[in-house]
Amino acid sequence: MADTSNLALAQVIRGWELPLAIEHEHAAVEATAALGAAQGLRPDDFALVLEEATERWQLNRTVGSLLRLAVDEALRFTPPVLDKIDAGAYFELYKKLRDGAGDVAGLPHSVARRLLSRTSLIAHLLDEEQFSCSQVARLLATTEASLDVSHGSVAFIARKLSLLPKLDEDAAGQDLWDSDQALSLALFPDSSVAETSAIAGKETDTWLPEVDVERLLNRLSGADQGSTEPNWPYLQMLHWCLTPIEFYDHPASYLYEFSPRGQIALELFARYPAATGNPVLNNAKAVQTLNSTWARNRGRADAHALVALLSTIESLPFVPRRQVARVLRAWLLRMIELRTVKPVLLDLTVTDDLFTTVTDYITKHETYTQGVIEQRVVDCLAVLAFDRAGWRARGLGDGVNASNLSRHKLGDVEFANVDERRAIALEAHGGHLSVTYVADHTRSLKRIVEQRLAESWAALDDPEAWTVEVLFVAHSKDAAGLPTAQTLHGVNVTYEYIDYRELVERAVSGSTPPDRIAAFGLHVIEQLNAGTVRESVREKFREITTAPAINDLIPQVSS
């Protein structure tokens, strides 16, 4: 027969909604009954006393001594993570939740009590899952409709548990900037504004295949409107929203948990070419999140793009959300660079000797410029070797990481002759060429061949009438396993692997010194003087052209 002697007392204790471990609830009731017995009260009588004390607590916040003792006794049966929560801490937290502070609104009695009942879950999310307080509040509101509270309310509990999420000034400041800069350099070595958005869109497609990230970034950057300047405050706000995601499972649209008025935010904002004060306070002072309502009130297309981007990122689980945030922060750094850095132009007289000096270096060494110098030299050599009457070039001057698929080209640069049903594609590769790299290129080439057939080739002739010759240019290659021929969608594809010396010989054998001077000036010097090329690349180029004696040394990595 079930023991009902403490039933009334158990009902009172359950009404407090304490964060007790479920398996220890009975023990908590027994211990509280023992406390009542020590006061000379039977369980039913103690239940009546505590019920009346609970009513006073609810109505006027008065916490009687017996209520405090009973709550303290029951709280001995919470999970270990809540060891710091005794009756004193519990009622102190309750008072803070009721009173609120600053921008944090006070909570009704029932909501404060319910939130405290979830202290164990809150502690787990903060400690084990690296949730921010905003993400905890968001989860609670989603799963428990009566717990729609602000991150500030959760922060009261987090602080008491010594689990309050904070951004470290070094880690979230210069260290993160340096890490993002390294990724930006790798992803966008020489890309234009439009190319940078395209590459970022491609990089995030793995996690966001259903969203046109490139279009949203073009709108944010002003590229789709032909603007030379983006609305910098919106880019600053995006950067701030993406910063905590490196360290915490944090919802991207939430602005204020990590203090946009603080030192980390102010130093970040100061890196932008904007003189409009604090972008968050100026544009979103009265809102907690950047949402569709905020965007409608702003009345700008880029505001809607910002909100769409943040809400999309927010929909992802933490791991992919952090990966997307990394790519977008790298994109932001590239936007700053493209819009603000003034190039120190190469001031060189182009001669056949200059052509020889540079091409000799390329045949022997990598330039360690993420392939930028190699790509421009290959453009020049390819023009000299393959650009003839009846042939049409595609891809000359494209950035190193420009997408072949989006540019509808068969390689980094290609030459096609429709009358001959033939195309020659060159893939420039600094350093060693592996079977894995070639296989990856072949997968994308298959899609591009299909694309070209749909565009025009199939209308002109049967697929088998077309031939694509792919030339991989590298300093070295795997000894075995590289394919020599394939049929892709009926099109005959052949593969040839040459080093830079062989490409130089083909270019020189079919050209004159004036040809080489003209091609080198147009495809190398002019391209390296473009605003999309980093100064470190031009510095490396000057080093190559002014100190030929170093050609026999191993070059240092350019930063």
ABEGO torsion letter per residue (X at the ends): XBBAAAAAAAAAAAAAGBBBBAAAAAAAAAAAAAAAAAAGBBAAAAAAAAAAAAAAAAAAGBBBAAAAAAAAAAAAABBAAAAABBAAAAAAAAAAAAAEBEABBBBBAAAAAAAAAAAAAAAAAAAAAGBBAAAAAAAAAAABAABBBBAAAAAAAAAAAGABBBBBAAAABAAAAAAAAAAAAAABAABBAAAAAAAAAAAAAAABAABBAAAAAAAAAGAAAGBABBBAAAAAAAAAAAAAAAABBBBAABAAAAGAABAAAAAAAAABBBAAEBAAAAAAAABABBBAAAAAAAGBAAAAAAAAAAAAAAABBAAAAAAAAAAAAAAAAAAAAAAABBBBBBBBBBBAAAAAAAAAAAAABBAGAGGAAAAAAAAAAAAAAABBBGBBBBGBGBBAABBAAAAGBABABBBBBAAAGBBBBBBBBBEBBBAAAAAAAAAAAAAAAAAAAAAAAAAABBAAABBBBBBBBBABBBABGBBABBBBGGBBBBBBBBBAAAAAAAAAAABBAAAAAAAAAAAAAAAAABAABBAAAAAAAAAAAABAAAAABBBBBBX
